Amino acid sequence: MSGAPDTSDDTKNRFLKYVEKREDGCWIWKGSKAITGYSNFFYMGKTSLAHRVSLLLFGVKKVLNGGLSCCHSCRNRDCVNPAHIEEKTREQNNGADKRRDGTDCSGDKCHFSKLNWQTVKEIRECEGVNQGFLAEQYGVTRSCISSVMRNKTWKTKE
């Protein structure tokens, strides 16, 4: 989002048409969402993440700092309450926070994964079987099979 933010009452009212304010303080987004599950809002000529727009519209932030991510302190990705949005580095947002909250894109939570926990278990039980053969059987690369077998990917939960 470049240029001066549009914080007109018309834009705020259009934004709030898609919001359900709950007693717990969360503003739940009822508008469109991306495949990632995050809210979308058409703002200043392009589709943007609604929780980021909320920071600009409601005066919490005049300009978003480059390189920082907007994170939900309430741990609810549907929330667009600017009081619940905080800025963190990508490392903070994509690391331990996502694993803790179960919002990381890993394992069978990843929409483009070709494997699931059952197939990973089957692969790991095939010790000694040619990895190229397994890769062909499961529609993945040989290096994927190797990583699964060495517990480098699809790490078992401890």
C-alpha positions as CSV (number, residue, x, y, z in Angstrom):
1,M,0.0,0.0,0.0
2,S,1.7,3.1,-1.2
3,G,0.6,6.7,-1.0
4,A,-1.4,8.4,1.7
5,P,-3.9,6.0,3.3
6,D,-7.5,6.6,2.5
7,T,-9.1,6.9,6.0
8,S,-12.4,8.5,4.8
9,D,-15.6,7.7,6.7
10,D,-17.0,6.1,3.5
11,T,-14.1,3.6,3.4
12,K,-14.3,2.9,7.1
13,N,-18.1,2.3,6.8
14,R,-17.5,0.0,3.8
15,F,-14.9,-1.9,5.8
16,L,-17.1,-2.2,8.9
17,K,-20.0,-3.7,6.8
18,Y,-17.9,-6.9,6.7
19,V,-17.1,-6.9,10.5
20,E,-18.9,-8.6,13.4
21,K,-17.8,-7.1,16.7
22,R,-17.8,-9.7,19.4
23,E,-17.8,-9.4,23.2
24,D,-14.3,-10.8,23.5
25,G,-13.0,-7.7,21.5
26,C,-12.4,-9.5,18.3
27,W,-13.7,-8.0,15.1
28,I,-14.5,-11.1,13.0
29,W,-14.1,-10.6,9.2
30,K,-17.2,-11.7,7.3
31,G,-16.0,-10.6,3.8
32,S,-13.9,-12.4,1.2
33,K,-10.9,-14.5,2.1
34,A,-7.8,-15.7,0.3
35,I,-6.9,-19.4,0.0
36,T,-4.6,-18.8,3.0
37,G,-7.6,-18.1,5.1
38,Y,-6.8,-14.4,5.7
39,S,-9.3,-11.7,5.0
40,N,-9.3,-9.6,1.8
41,F,-10.5,-6.0,1.3
42,F,-10.3,-4.0,-1.8
43,Y,-8.5,-0.8,-0.8
44,M,-6.9,2.0,-2.7
45,G,-7.2,0.2,-6.0
46,K,-6.0,-3.3,-5.0
47,T,-7.0,-6.3,-2.9
48,S,-5.2,-6.1,0.4
49,L,-5.2,-8.1,3.7
50,A,-8.0,-6.7,5.8
51,H,-6.1,-6.9,9.1
52,R,-3.4,-4.7,7.6
53,V,-5.9,-2.2,6.2
54,S,-7.6,-2.0,9.6
55,L,-4.4,-0.6,11.1
56,L,-4.4,2.2,8.6
57,L,-8.1,2.9,8.5
58,F,-8.6,3.3,12.3
59,G,-5.6,5.4,12.9
60,V,-3.4,2.9,14.8
61,K,-0.7,3.2,12.2
62,K,-0.3,6.0,9.6
63,V,2.2,3.9,7.6
64,L,3.1,0.2,8.0
65,N,6.8,-0.3,8.5
66,G,8.4,-2.1,5.6
67,G,9.5,-5.6,6.2
68,L,7.3,-6.2,9.2
69,S,4.4,-8.6,9.4
70,C,1.1,-7.9,11.0
71,C,0.3,-10.5,13.6
72,H,-2.8,-11.3,15.6
73,S,-2.2,-11.0,19.3
74,C,-5.6,-12.7,19.9
75,R,-4.4,-15.7,17.7
76,N,-7.5,-15.4,15.6
77,R,-6.7,-15.0,11.9
78,D,-10.3,-13.8,11.3
79,C,-9.9,-10.9,13.6
80,V,-9.4,-7.4,12.1
81,N,-9.5,-5.4,15.3
82,P,-6.5,-3.0,15.1
83,A,-6.0,-3.3,18.8
84,H,-5.3,-7.0,18.3
85,I,-2.8,-6.5,15.5
86,E,0.9,-6.1,16.2
87,E,3.9,-5.8,14.0
88,K,6.6,-8.4,14.2
89,T,9.5,-9.5,12.0
90,R,8.8,-12.3,9.5
91,E,11.0,-14.5,11.6
92,Q,8.9,-13.9,14.7
93,N,5.6,-14.3,12.8
94,N,6.6,-17.4,10.7
95,G,8.6,-19.3,13.4
96,A,7.6,-20.4,16.8
97,D,4.3,-18.3,16.8
98,K,2.9,-20.2,13.9
99,R,4.0,-23.6,15.2
100,R,2.5,-22.8,18.7
101,D,-0.8,-21.6,17.2
102,G,-1.0,-24.4,14.7
103,T,-1.1,-22.0,11.7
104,D,2.1,-23.0,10.1
105,C,1.8,-24.5,6.6
106,S,3.4,-27.8,7.2
107,G,2.5,-31.5,6.9
108,D,-1.0,-32.2,5.9
109,K,-2.1,-28.7,6.8
110,C,-0.3,-27.5,3.6
111,H,-2.8,-27.4,0.8
112,F,-0.3,-28.4,-1.9
113,S,1.3,-31.3,0.0
114,K,1.4,-34.6,-1.9
115,L,1.9,-36.6,1.3
116,N,0.0,-37.0,4.5
117,W,0.9,-38.6,7.8
118,Q,-0.3,-42.0,6.7
119,T,1.8,-42.1,3.6
120,V,4.8,-40.7,5.6
121,K,4.4,-43.7,8.0
122,E,4.3,-46.1,5.0
123,I,7.4,-44.5,3.5
124,R,9.3,-44.8,6.7
125,E,8.4,-48.5,7.0
126,C,10.1,-49.1,3.6
127,E,13.7,-49.1,4.9
128,G,15.9,-50.7,2.3
129,V,13.5,-50.1,-0.6
130,N,14.9,-48.0,-3.5
131,Q,14.1,-44.4,-2.9
132,G,13.6,-43.7,-6.6
133,F,11.0,-46.4,-6.7
134,L,9.2,-44.9,-3.7
135,A,9.3,-41.4,-5.2
136,E,7.6,-42.8,-8.3
137,Q,5.0,-44.6,-6.3
138,Y,4.1,-41.5,-4.2
139,G,4.5,-38.9,-6.9
140,V,7.3,-37.0,-5.2
141,T,11.0,-36.5,-5.8
142,R,13.8,-38.9,-4.6
143,S,15.1,-36.1,-2.4
144,C,11.6,-35.8,-0.8
145,I,11.7,-39.5,0.1
146,S,15.2,-39.1,1.5
147,S,14.2,-36.2,3.7
148,V,11.1,-38.0,5.0
149,M,13.2,-41.1,5.8
150,R,15.8,-39.1,7.6
151,N,13.1,-37.2,9.6
152,K,14.3,-34.0,8.1
153,T,10.8,-33.2,6.9
154,W,7.6,-34.4,8.3
155,K,9.3,-34.5,11.7
156,T,7.6,-36.7,14.3
157,K,6.0,-34.8,17.0
158,E,7.8,-35.0,20.3
